[in-house]
Amino acid sequence: MFLKKPGAVFCLLFATISIAENVPHSSHVWVIAEENHSLEQIVGNSKMPYYNRLVHEYGLATQFYANQHSSLPALMWFVAGAPVTPDNSTVSCAHDNDNVVRELLKRGYTWRSYQVNLPSTGYEGLFGGTNDAYYRRHNPLIDFTDVCPGTGQEKHSVPYSQMERDFAEGNVANYAYITPDVDEDAHNGTLEQADHWLQDNLPAILARPEFSSGGDGILFIVWDVGDLAPPDNRCSDTVDKGCGGRTATLVIGPQVKAGYKSSVYYHSQSVLKTVCVAMGLSPCPGAAQDAAPMKDFFKSENGSDSPSDSIVISTPGSGTTVTGAVHLMASAAETQYVSQTQVWDNGAKLGVYGAEIDATYNMAPGKHTTTVLDLDSSNKTLHQSSVTYTVQAVVDGVQVISPTPEETFNQATVHVVAHATETAAVGLIEVWDNDVELGRYPGADVDQSFSLEPGAHTVMVRDLDENFDFLHQSSVTYSVQGAN
């Protein structure tokens, strides 16, 4: 039916890259992180007039939910698409997870972490500044191996006051992550204080050329989690526990629809996915690779808020490798009625859907080109888009991601991360160290930190099925230095 000639594959692939995501290209992305408040506490709050003015002028995600509680792991979702570590007191940069800094550097982009009350450039301490109002756990970019002292990247974690000098010298980073101190990000202070800080500081950023008409600037104001007292644990408007609560995420920029309120369900990795699409970062770290970008916030290419007349394939991404089942998310945006969408893979029809597609397929291992097309009321094809990717067969077993073989921990806290992949349903993960059971965890994943004695260690992770019968196990030998 289509894709008969080899040349057509390349034409369609380039078309997908240009229109598959309705997120404009940007080389100027900003993220400002706030703390511990739910959407209902912010939107319409008379003590936050500036924030609510931004809601009126730009875009608000009305169905945005944090993945979990706990500051550092919750913030890690915005920069790594994963919680990375549960240890809010870490001063280690030993985490080797893929992260936005790694992907920015691969593309030649520059970055800055501007931190209010940070005592000095590259500061590594847990707290600092006046009244210890800087919290390291609110500065997630410095916990990765890519930014360890000696890499040269640690110098990009700077006091907030450096921003004025950077502006004056024209030394503006492509990606900037900003954290007010704990009195001004609503962690210890009030929402009124947080609003005053934004009103005092945000106009200098929005006055920059990239945020003027025709500019490419995108700025997110995010909240790590919802309310803590009582805890907001919502995952959606129908699921009230298991996540980090509903937050008032703002999307700001000259290409954002004015006054737009999105009812699309988003989580923290959706912000990272939008950054990746806008800046051309690939792969997108962690769960952001398969997340949907926040494409509905942006105007069409002609500057209007009308549909972009295209097929948008959110996932899988072109050039990626998918292990196991393939999750396809796509949508048709047309000015005329869409009677149906069709999904084809390597010339075989997989299914017929409405304008939105969220489907999972079991594909044969190997190279795949999946094409989505939409049809009008006369069953005439309007548009089509394709992605080419590789499917890798699932190999049953347990993968220990951390610690790595022969790794040495310079502190007593050991981070154990593992994942079980089985054709049978996994009911439980067990973690053992030097033949001592450390814990049992439901599901196919474990991400825990343990305080262990100095010396040689062998961690063993094993998975059990839903009847608690043993399936597989993997072991890693490593060592711990220092004292508890």
C-alpha positions in Angstrom: 0.0 0.0 0.0 2.9 2.4 0.8 6.6 2.3 1.6 7.2 0.1 -1.5 10.3 1.9 -2.6 13.4 2.2 -0.4 13.6 5.9 -1.0 10.1 6.4 0.3 11.2 5.1 3.7 13.8 7.9 4.0 11.3 10.6 2.8 8.7 9.5 5.4 11.3 9.3 8.1 12.4 12.9 7.6 8.8 13.9 7.5 8.3 12.3 10.9 11.3 14.1 12.4 9.9 17.5 11.3 6.2 17.0 12.2 6.0 14.0 14.4 6.1 16.2 17.6 4.1 19.4 17.6 6.7 21.0 19.9 8.7 23.8 18.4 12.5 23.6 18.3 14.2 25.5 21.1 17.8 26.1 22.1 16.7 28.1 25.2 14.9 26.0 27.8 14.5 27.1 31.4 13.1 25.1 34.4 12.2 26.7 37.8 11.4 24.2 40.6 9.1 25.0 43.5 8.2 22.8 46.4 5.4 20.9 48.2 2.1 22.4 47.1 -0.9 21.1 45.2 -2.6 22.8 42.3 -5.7 23.7 44.4 -3.5 25.7 46.8 -2.1 27.8 44.0 -4.5 28.4 41.2 -7.0 31.1 42.2 -5.0 31.9 45.4 -5.2 35.7 46.1 -1.8 35.5 47.8 -0.2 34.4 44.5 -1.4 37.1 42.1 1.7 36.9 39.9 1.5 33.2 39.4 -2.1 33.4 38.5 -1.3 36.2 36.0 1.1 33.7 34.4 -1.7 31.1 34.3 -3.8 33.7 32.4 -1.1 34.7 30.0 0.5 31.3 29.2 -0.3 27.6 29.7 -1.4 25.5 32.7 -1.4 21.7 33.0 -4.5 21.1 34.9 -4.0 17.3 35.1 -0.3 17.1 36.0 0.7 14.6 38.7 4.1 14.1 40.4 5.4 10.6 40.3 6.1 10.2 44.0 6.9 12.1 47.3 10.4 12.8 48.6 12.3 15.8 47.3 15.3 14.5 45.5 13.8 11.4 43.8 10.7 13.4 42.8 12.9 16.1 41.2 15.1 13.5 39.5 12.1 12.6 37.3 12.4 16.0 35.7 16.1 15.5 34.7 16.6 11.8 34.5 13.1 10.3 33.9 13.7 8.1 37.0 13.9 8.5 40.8 17.6 7.6 40.7 18.2 7.6 44.5 15.9 7.6 47.6 18.6 9.2 49.7 17.8 12.9 50.3 21.0 13.3 52.2 23.4 12.1 49.5 26.5 14.2 48.7 27.6 11.6 46.1 27.8 12.3 42.4 28.3 8.6 41.6 24.9 8.0 39.9 25.5 6.9 36.3 21.9 7.1 35.1 21.3 8.8 31.8 20.3 12.4 32.5 19.6 15.7 30.7 23.2 17.0 31.2 24.7 14.0 29.4 22.3 14.4 26.5 22.9 18.2 26.3 26.6 17.7 26.2 26.3 15.2 23.4 24.5 17.8 21.3 27.1 20.5 22.2 24.6 22.5 24.3 25.6 24.5 27.4 23.8 24.3 30.8 23.6 26.0 34.1 22.1 25.2 37.5 21.4 28.5 39.1 20.9 28.0 42.9 19.8 30.7 45.3 22.0 30.8 48.4 24.6 28.4 46.9 27.8 29.3 48.8 30.1 29.0 45.8 30.5 27.6 42.3 30.6 23.8 42.4 29.7 23.6 46.1 29.1 20.0 47.1 27.7 20.3 50.6 24.3 19.2 51.8 23.3 22.6 53.1 24.7 26.1 52.7 24.3 29.8 52.4 22.5 32.1 54.8 20.7 30.1 57.5 21.5 27.0 55.5 18.7 27.9 53.1 20.4 26.1 50.1 19.5 22.4 50.0 21.5 20.2 47.8 18.6 17.8 47.4 16.8 20.6 45.4 19.7 20.7 43.0 19.4 17.3 41.2 21.8 17.9 38.3 24.9 17.6 40.4 24.3 14.0 41.6 25.5 12.4 38.3 28.9 11.1 37.2 28.7 13.6 34.4 29.0 16.5 36.8 31.5 15.1 39.4 34.4 17.3 40.5 37.2 16.9 38.0 34.9 16.6 35.0 34.8 20.4 34.6 31.0 20.3 34.6 30.8 21.0 38.3 31.6 24.6 37.5 28.1 25.0 35.9 26.4 24.7 39.3 26.6 28.3 40.3 25.0 30.8 42.7 21.9 32.5 41.4 23.7 35.9 41.4 25.8 34.6 38.5 22.8 34.9 36.2 22.9 38.7 36.0 26.6 38.5 35.1 25.9 35.9 32.5 23.2 38.0 30.9 25.5 41.1 30.8 28.3 39.1 29.2 26.0 37.3 26.7 27.0 34.0 28.3 23.5 32.5 28.3 23.2 28.7 28.7 21.0 26.7 26.4 19.4 24.9 29.3 19.0 26.4 32.8 17.7 24.9 36.0 16.8 27.3 38.7 15.9 26.7 42.4 15.0 29.5 44.8 16.2 28.8 48.4 13.9 27.0 50.8 12.3 30.2 52.0 11.4 31.3 48.5 10.4 28.0 46.8 7.6 27.5 49.3 9.4 24.6 51.1 9.9 26.5 54.4 8.4 29.8 53.4 4.9 30.8 52.4 3.3 30.7 49.0 3.2 34.5 49.2 7.0 34.5 49.5 7.3 32.2 46.5 5.1 34.5 44.5 7.1 37.6 45.4 10.4 35.8 44.4 8.9 34.9 41.0 7.6 38.4 40.5 11.0 39.9 41.3 13.1 37.5 39.2 11.1 36.1 36.3 10.7 39.3 34.3 14.4 39.5 33.7 14.3 36.1 32.0 11.1 36.8 30.1 12.6 40.1 28.8 15.3 38.2 27.0 15.2 38.0 23.1 14.3 34.3 23.2 11.0 35.1 25.0 10.1 38.0 22.7 7.8 37.5 19.7 9.3 35.1 17.3 11.7 33.7 20.0 12.2 30.0 20.8 12.3 30.2 24.6 10.4 27.7 26.7 10.2 28.0 30.4 8.6 25.5 32.8 7.6 26.2 36.4 7.3 22.9 38.1 6.5 21.7 41.7 8.3 18.6 43.0 5.2 17.2 44.8 1.8 18.1 46.0 0.8 19.1 49.6 2.5 17.3 52.5 -0.1 17.9 55.2 -2.3 16.1 54.7 -0.3 14.3 51.9 -1.6 14.6 48.4 -0.8 11.2 46.9 -3.0 11.4 43.8 -2.0 9.8 40.5 -5.0 11.2 38.6 -8.4 12.6 39.2 -9.7 9.1 39.8 -6.7 7.5 41.6 -6.0 9.1 44.9 -3.0 7.2 46.1 0.3 5.9 44.9 1.9 9.0 43.4 3.1 12.5 44.4 -0.1 14.6 44.0 -1.6 17.1 41.5 0.7 20.1 40.8 0.3 23.5 39.0 2.8 23.1 36.2 3.2 26.2 33.9 4.5 26.2 30.4 5.7 29.7 29.3 7.0 31.1 26.0 6.2 33.0 22.9 5.0 29.9 21.1 2.7 28.8 24.0 -1.0 29.2 23.5 -2.2 32.2 25.6 -4.4 31.2 28.5 -4.3 27.6 27.5 -5.5 25.0 30.1 -4.5 21.4 29.2 -6.7 18.6 30.4 -4.2 16.0 29.2 -2.7 13.7 31.9 1.0 14.4 32.4 3.7 13.3 34.8 7.1 14.7 35.6 8.8 12.8 32.8 6.6 14.6 30.4 8.5 17.8 31.0 11.7 16.1 30.3 10.3 14.5 27.1 9.2 18.0 25.9 12.7 19.3 26.6 14.2 16.4 24.6 11.8 17.0 21.6 12.4 20.8 21.6 16.2 20.5 21.8 16.6 17.3 19.7 18.0 15.2 22.5 18.1 11.5 21.8 17.7 9.2 23.6 15.5 10.9 26.2 16.6 9.7 29.6 14.7 7.1 31.6 10.9 6.9 31.4 10.9 10.2 29.4 11.9 8.2 26.3 8.4 6.7 26.1 6.5 9.6 27.7 4.2 11.9 25.7 5.5 15.4 25.1 3.4 18.3 26.1 2.7 19.2 22.5 -0.8 20.6 23.0 0.6 23.7 24.7 2.1 25.1 21.5 0.8 27.0 18.6 0.8 25.6 15.1 3.6 26.4 12.7 1.7 29.3 11.2 1.4 30.9 14.7 -2.2 30.0 15.3 -3.8 27.8 17.9 -5.5 25.6 15.2 -4.6 22.0 14.6 -1.3 21.4 12.7 -2.7 19.0 10.1 -0.4 16.2 10.9 0.0 12.8 12.5 1.9 13.0 15.8 3.8 9.9 16.9 4.9 10.4 20.5 6.4 7.0 21.1 8.4 4.9 20.1 11.1 7.3 19.0 12.8 6.9 15.7 16.1 5.1 16.0 15.4 3.6 19.4 15.6 0.0 20.6 12.5 -1.4 22.3 12.8 -4.4 24.5 9.7 -6.6 24.5 6.2 -5.1 23.7 6.0 -1.9 21.7 4.0 0.9 23.2 2.6 3.2 20.4 1.2 6.6 21.2 0.0 8.8 18.3 -2.6 11.4 17.5 -4.2 13.0 14.4 -4.5 16.8 14.4 -6.6 17.9 11.4 -8.8 20.9 10.5 -11.3 18.4 9.0 -13.0 15.5 10.5 -10.9 12.3 11.0 -13.0 9.2 10.5 -10.3 6.8 11.6 -6.6 6.2 12.0 -4.8 3.1 10.9 -1.6 1.6 12.1 0.7 -0.4 9.8 4.0 -2.1 10.5 6.3 -3.4 7.9 3.4 -3.3 5.4 1.0 -5.3 7.7 -2.1 -3.7 9.2 -2.1 -3.7 13.0 -5.3 -1.9 13.8 -7.9 0.8 13.3 -8.5 3.6 15.9 -9.9 7.0 16.5 -7.9 10.2 16.4 -5.9 9.2 19.5 -3.9 6.0 19.6 -2.6 4.3 22.8 -1.9 0.7 21.9 0.6 -2.1 22.7 1.8 -4.7 20.2 4.0 -7.8 20.5 6.4 -7.4 17.5 8.9 -9.9 16.1 12.5 -9.0 17.0 14.3 -7.0 14.3 13.9 -3.7 12.4 10.4 -2.2 12.2 8.9 0.8 10.4 5.5 1.6 11.9 3.3 4.0 10.0 0.2 5.8 11.2 -2.3 7.4 8.7 -5.6 9.2 9.2 -8.6 9.2 6.9 -11.4 11.7 6.3 -15.1 11.0 6.1 -14.7 9.7 2.5 -11.9 7.3 3.7 -9.3 9.3 1.8 -5.9 9.4 3.4 -5.1 12.9 4.9 -1.6 12.4 6.3 0.8 9.7 7.4 3.9 9.6 9.6 6.4 6.8 10.3 9.0 5.8 12.9 11.8 3.3 12.3 13.1 1.4 15.3 14.5 -2.0 16.5 12.7 -4.6 18.6 14.8 -6.6 20.9 13.5 -9.9 22.3 12.9 -10.1 26.0 15.5 -12.2 27.8 14.2 -13.7 31.1 16.3 -12.9 34.1 17.4 -10.2 36.7 19.6 -7.3 35.8 21.5 -5.6 38.6 22.0 -2.0 37.6 23.6 -0.8 40.8 26.1 -1.6 42.2 28.3 -2.3 39.2 30.8 -5.2 39.3 33.8 -4.4 41.4 32.5 -0.9 42.2 33.8 0.7 45.4 31.5 2.8 47.6 33.3 5.5 49.5 30.5 5.7 51.9 28.5 3.1 53.9 25.3 3.8 51.9 24.9 1.4 49.0 22.3 2.0 46.3 20.8 -1.2 44.9 18.9 -0.9 41.7 17.6 -4.0 39.8 15.0 -5.0 37.3 13.4 -8.4 36.5 12.2 -9.2 33.0 10.2 -12.4 32.8 7.6 -13.9 30.5 5.8 -14.9 33.7 4.4 -12.2 36.0 6.9 -11.2 38.7 5.4 -11.0 42.2 8.4 -10.2 44.3 12.0 -9.1 44.3 14.4 -10.2 47.1 17.7 -8.5 47.9 20.4 -10.4 49.7 23.9 -9.2 50.6 26.6 -11.6 51.9 23.9 -14.2 52.4 21.8 -11.9 54.6 18.4 -10.9 53.3 18.1 -7.1 53.2 14.5 -6.8 52.0 11.6 -8.0 49.8 9.8 -5.7 47.4 6.6 -6.2 45.4 6.8 -6.0 41.6 9.7 -6.4 39.1 11.9 -3.5 40.3 13.9 -2.5 43.3 15.5 0.9 44.0 16.7 1.0 47.6 19.6 2.3 49.7 21.2 0.2 52.5 23.7 1.0 55.2 26.4 -1.7 55.1 29.6 -2.5 56.9 33.0 -1.8 55.3 34.6 -4.7 53.4 33.9 -7.0 50.5 30.3 -7.6 49.5 28.3 -9.7 47.1 24.7 -8.5 46.5 22.3 -11.1 45.1 18.9 -10.1 43.7 16.3 -12.8 42.9 12.8 -12.6 41.6 9.8 -14.8 42.4 6.6 -15.3 40.4 3.1 -14.5 41.8 3.1 -17.9 43.6 6.4 -17.0 45.2 8.3 -19.6 43.2 11.9 -18.8 42.4 12.6 -17.6 38.8 16.1 -16.1 38.4 18.9 -14.4 40.3 21.9 -12.3 39.6 24.9 -11.4 41.8 27.4 -8.5 41.8 30.6 -8.3 43.8 31.7 -4.9 45.1 33.3 -3.2 48.2 32.4 -0.7 50.8 34.9 1.7 52.3 34.4 4.0 55.4 32.5 3.4 58.5 28.8 3.5 59.5 
